[in-house]
Amino acid sequence: MNRNRNYTLQCPIPESDYKNVMLAHGGGGKLTKQLIDKMFYPRFENEILRQGHDGAFLPPMDGKVAMTTDSFVVDPIFFPGGDIGELAVNGTVNDLVCCGAEPLYISLAFILEEGFLLNDLWKIVQSIALSAQTAGVKIVTGDTKVVEKGKGDKIYINTTGIGRVLPGMDISPEHCSEGDAVIINGTIGDHGIAILSEREGLAFESTVKSDTLALNRMMMDVFRKKPGIHVMRDPTRGGVASALNEICLSSRTGIRLIENELPVTDGVRGACEVMGLDPLYIANEGKILVILPKYDAEEVVSMMQAHQAGEQSRIIGTVTGEYPGMLHMETTIGSTRIVDMISGEQLPRIC
């Protein structure tokens, strides 16, 4: 049982005359107010949200501000290792981290389908609250809309995240330089395979769980001591291969991966072999790619390994002058192959 389900059991759903979401819950009247006052405000409560405005008044911030926006349409909404609520918070936090920013605030918008179980919404709300608390971010404003039955799929979540860029941080693919090391903080492909196995009812020898996790606490330690990181990217849709290909194209450098260094669990590897998939293209939700000068790489790996989120951190490749604009890999047999960007959507509705 994952941590969010345990949390839910401690907080029974607020009393209501309804078991399902009604169109009136999105109509701006009494039911909307009840939903906000009984379900949302108590779980997301903080001094900014408490002001009750249409937006949020944020305190001044020193330095550069980072902002990101994202939408979450994952199917199924509950999966091994997490749910759509946890995914929404962690995904938004990690996007800000990849900007070299300390995540501070999140706006949250729900699009609910008429008939969606209020009990499931309550589980998701509590999951969001716990994930935000764990990451140290505040939900400061939001919105709720309801669409007719059949015009949506249970629940979609849209977020905007705001954070403060730490002094000295200047993240850009333009800084990617020959000789830089490429680091990842753990195994790849876990999230995508967890979603696929739950969606299709597949069973493998070992259970694969999503890696959804906020990475800000681990990376803030790194930023404060080693602000000279050149590029970061979270390898979500399209996986590690697509993320690194984007960096290669933007920087006009080549990146060489070492196949023997790629961390893949036996469960993910076995599932990919059965279904004809490549772990390099499978989505991740708790992983970060860090590209930085080689002389800092080993120390940064050690710093990341000191955190639970980075226990399996390692160097998986190098920025090279070969094959500019292309990702290539040194295979286990010593040959080199080009790892192209995926041409289509391998696994839709993954986040």
C-alpha positions in Angstrom: 0.0 0.0 0.0 1.5 3.3 -1.0 1.8 6.3 1.4 -1.1 8.2 0.0 -3.6 5.4 0.6 -2.4 5.2 4.2 -2.9 9.0 4.6 -6.4 8.7 3.2 -7.5 6.2 5.8 -6.7 8.7 8.5 -9.0 11.4 7.1 -12.6 10.2 6.4 -14.4 12.0 3.5 -16.4 15.1 4.6 -20.1 14.5 4.9 -22.1 15.2 1.7 -25.6 14.6 0.3 -23.9 13.3 -2.9 -21.7 10.4 -3.7 -20.8 11.6 -7.2 -19.7 14.9 -8.8 -22.7 16.8 -10.1 -22.7 19.4 -12.8 -23.8 21.9 -10.1 -20.4 21.3 -8.4 -18.9 23.3 -11.2 -21.7 25.9 -11.4 -20.4 28.4 -9.0 -23.3 28.1 -6.5 -23.9 26.3 -3.2 -22.4 23.0 -4.3 -19.3 24.6 -5.6 -18.8 26.4 -2.3 -19.4 23.2 -0.3 -16.8 21.4 -2.4 -14.3 24.1 -1.9 -15.0 24.7 1.8 -15.3 21.1 2.9 -12.9 19.3 0.6 -10.3 21.7 -0.8 -9.6 24.4 1.7 -9.1 22.2 4.7 -6.5 20.1 2.9 -4.6 22.9 1.1 -4.9 25.5 3.9 -2.2 28.2 4.1 -2.0 32.0 4.6 -2.1 32.8 0.9 -5.0 30.5 0.0 -6.9 31.7 3.1 -7.2 35.2 1.5 -9.9 33.8 -0.7 -9.2 36.0 -3.8 -9.8 35.0 -7.4 -6.0 34.8 -7.7 -3.1 34.8 -5.2 -1.1 37.6 -3.8 2.5 36.4 -3.5 5.2 37.9 -1.4 8.2 39.6 -3.1 11.0 37.3 -4.2 14.7 38.2 -4.6 16.2 37.5 -8.0 14.8 35.7 -11.0 11.4 33.9 -10.9 10.8 30.6 -12.7 7.3 29.5 -13.8 6.0 26.4 -15.4 2.6 25.0 -16.4 1.5 21.4 -17.0 -1.6 19.3 -17.4 -2.2 15.7 -16.2 -4.5 13.3 -17.9 -3.0 10.0 -16.8 -5.0 6.8 -17.2 -5.6 5.0 -14.9 -5.7 7.8 -12.2 -4.6 5.3 -9.5 -1.6 3.2 -10.3 1.2 1.2 -8.5 3.2 3.7 -6.6 1.0 6.8 -6.9 -2.0 8.6 -8.4 -2.8 11.6 -10.6 -2.7 14.0 -7.6 0.8 13.0 -6.4 1.9 13.1 -10.1 0.6 16.6 -10.6 2.5 18.0 -7.6 5.7 16.1 -8.2 5.7 16.8 -12.0 5.3 20.6 -11.4 8.0 20.7 -8.7 10.5 18.8 -10.9 9.9 21.1 -13.9 10.9 24.1 -11.6 13.9 22.2 -10.3 15.1 21.7 -13.9 15.1 25.5 -14.2 17.5 25.7 -11.2 14.7 27.0 -9.0 13.4 26.4 -5.5 9.7 25.5 -6.0 7.4 27.6 -3.8 3.8 27.9 -5.1 1.4 25.9 -7.2 -1.9 26.8 -8.7 -4.3 23.8 -9.1 -7.3 23.4 -11.5 -9.6 20.4 -11.6 -11.6 19.4 -14.6 -14.1 16.8 -13.3 -16.4 14.6 -15.2 -20.0 14.4 -14.1 -20.5 11.2 -12.1 -16.9 11.0 -10.8 -16.9 9.5 -7.3 -16.4 12.1 -4.6 -14.6 9.4 -2.6 -12.0 9.1 -5.3 -11.7 12.9 -5.5 -11.1 13.0 -1.8 -8.3 10.4 -2.1 -6.7 12.6 -4.8 -7.1 15.8 -2.8 -5.4 14.2 0.2 -2.6 12.9 -2.0 -2.1 16.4 -3.4 -2.0 17.8 0.2 0.5 15.2 1.4 2.7 15.6 -1.7 2.8 19.4 -1.4 3.7 19.1 2.3 6.5 16.7 1.5 7.9 18.9 -1.2 7.5 22.1 0.9 5.3 23.9 -1.6 2.0 25.7 -1.1 -1.3 25.4 -3.1 -2.2 29.1 -3.4 -5.1 29.3 -5.9 -7.2 27.1 -8.0 -10.3 26.4 -10.1 -12.9 23.7 -10.5 -14.9 22.9 -13.7 -17.3 20.0 -14.3 -18.1 18.6 -17.8 -21.0 16.4 -18.8 -20.7 12.7 -18.4 -18.9 11.3 -21.4 -17.2 14.6 -22.2 -14.2 13.9 -20.0 -12.5 11.0 -18.3 -13.0 11.1 -14.6 -10.5 13.9 -13.7 -7.9 16.1 -15.4 -5.6 18.4 -13.4 -3.8 21.5 -14.6 -1.1 23.2 -12.6 1.1 26.2 -12.7 4.3 26.3 -10.6 6.3 29.3 -9.4 9.7 29.2 -7.9 12.8 31.3 -7.1 15.9 30.7 -9.2 18.9 30.2 -6.8 21.8 32.6 -7.1 24.4 31.5 -9.6 22.1 29.1 -11.4 22.0 29.6 -15.2 20.5 26.5 -16.8 20.5 26.4 -20.6 21.3 23.8 -23.3 23.6 26.5 -24.7 26.0 25.8 -21.8 26.3 22.1 -22.8 30.1 21.6 -23.5 32.3 18.9 -24.8 33.6 16.8 -21.9 30.6 17.4 -19.6 29.3 14.4 -17.7 25.7 13.2 -17.8 24.2 12.0 -14.5 20.9 10.3 -13.7 19.6 9.7 -10.2 18.2 6.2 -10.6 16.5 3.5 -12.7 14.6 4.3 -15.9 11.3 3.3 -17.3 9.5 2.5 -14.0 6.6 5.0 -14.3 5.7 4.0 -17.9 5.7 0.3 -17.2 3.7 0.7 -14.0 1.0 2.7 -15.9 1.0 0.2 -18.8 0.8 -2.8 -16.6 -2.1 -1.4 -14.6 -4.0 -0.1 -17.7 -3.7 -3.4 -19.6 -4.0 -5.7 -16.6 -0.6 -7.2 -17.2 1.3 -9.2 -14.6 5.1 -9.6 -14.6 7.3 -11.7 -12.3 8.2 -8.6 -10.3 5.8 -5.7 -9.6 6.9 -2.4 -11.2 5.9 0.8 -9.3 5.9 4.3 -10.5 8.9 6.4 -9.5 6.9 9.6 -9.0 8.8 11.7 -6.6 9.6 15.4 -5.9 13.3 16.0 -6.4 13.7 19.5 -5.0 15.1 18.6 -1.6 17.9 16.6 -3.2 18.7 19.1 -5.9 18.6 22.1 -3.6 21.6 20.7 -1.7 23.4 20.3 -5.0 22.5 23.8 -6.2 23.8 25.5 -3.1 27.2 23.8 -3.3 27.6 23.3 -7.0 25.7 26.0 -8.9 27.7 25.5 -12.1 25.4 22.9 -13.6 24.9 23.4 -17.3 21.7 21.6 -18.2 18.9 19.7 -16.5 15.9 17.9 -17.8 13.3 15.5 -16.4 12.9 12.6 -18.8 9.1 12.2 -18.7 7.2 11.6 -22.0 9.6 10.0 -24.5 12.0 9.0 -21.7 15.8 9.5 -21.5 16.3 9.2 -25.2 13.9 12.0 -26.2 15.1 14.3 -23.4 18.8 13.9 -24.4 18.0 14.2 -28.1 16.3 17.6 -27.4 19.5 18.8 -25.6 21.7 17.6 -28.4 19.6 19.4 -31.0 19.5 22.6 -28.9 23.2 22.7 -28.1 24.5 21.2 -31.4 26.7 18.8 -29.4 26.7 15.0 -29.3 26.0 13.0 -26.2 27.4 9.4 -25.8 25.6 7.1 -23.5 27.2 4.0 -22.0 24.8 1.1 -22.2 26.4 -0.8 -19.4 25.8 2.2 -17.1 22.1 2.6 -17.7 20.2 1.6 -14.6 17.2 -0.6 -15.4 15.4 -2.9 -13.0 14.8 -6.5 -13.9 11.1 -5.9 -13.9 11.2 -3.1 -16.4 13.8 -4.9 -18.6 11.6 -8.0 -18.6 8.4 -6.1 -19.4 10.2 -4.3 -22.3 11.5 -7.5 -23.7 8.0 -9.1 -23.7 6.3 -6.0 -25.3 9.1 -5.0 -27.6 9.8 -1.7 -25.9 13.0 0.1 -25.2 13.5 1.5 -21.6 15.3 4.5 -23.1 11.9 5.7 -24.5 9.7 4.9 -21.5 8.5 7.8 -19.3 9.9 8.6 -15.8 8.4 10.8 -13.1 11.1 10.8 -10.4 14.2 11.1 -12.5 16.4 14.0 -13.5 19.2 14.3 -16.0 22.1 16.5 -14.9 24.8 17.7 -17.3 27.7 19.5 -15.7 31.5 19.8 -16.0 33.3 16.5 -15.6 35.4 17.8 -12.6 32.3 18.3 -10.5 30.6 15.1 -11.5 31.8 12.6 -8.9 31.1 15.0 -6.1 27.6 15.7 -7.3 26.9 12.0 -7.7 27.9 11.5 -4.0 25.7 14.4 -2.9 22.7 13.0 -4.7 23.4 9.5 -3.4 23.1 10.8 0.1 19.3 11.3 -0.5 16.8 8.5 -0.9 15.7 10.0 -4.2 19.3 9.6 -5.6 20.7 6.5 -3.9 21.3 5.0 -7.4 22.7 8.1 -9.0 25.5 7.5 -11.5 27.3 8.9 -14.6 25.7 7.4 -17.7 27.4 9.4 -20.5 29.5 12.2 -21.8 29.0 15.2 -24.0 31.3 14.8 -27.1 32.3 16.5 -30.3 31.2 13.5 -32.3 27.9 13.3 -34.1 26.8 16.9 -33.4 23.1 17.2 -32.6 22.8 13.5 -32.1 22.5 11.0 -29.2 24.6 7.9 -29.6 25.3 5.0 -27.4 28.3 2.7 -26.7 26.6 -0.7 -26.6 27.5 -3.6 -24.4 29.5 -5.2 -27.2 31.5 -2.1 -27.8 29.8 -0.9 -31.0 28.2 2.5 -31.4 24.5 3.1 -32.4 22.5 6.2 -33.0 19.6 6.6 -30.5 17.1 8.7 -32.4 14.2 10.7 -31.0 11.0 8.6 -30.9 8.7 9.3 -33.9 5.4 8.8 -32.2 3.7 8.3 -28.8 4.7 4.9 -27.5 2.4 5.1 -24.4 -0.4 7.7 -24.5 -2.0 9.2 -21.3 1.2 8.5 -19.3 1.2 11.7 -17.2 
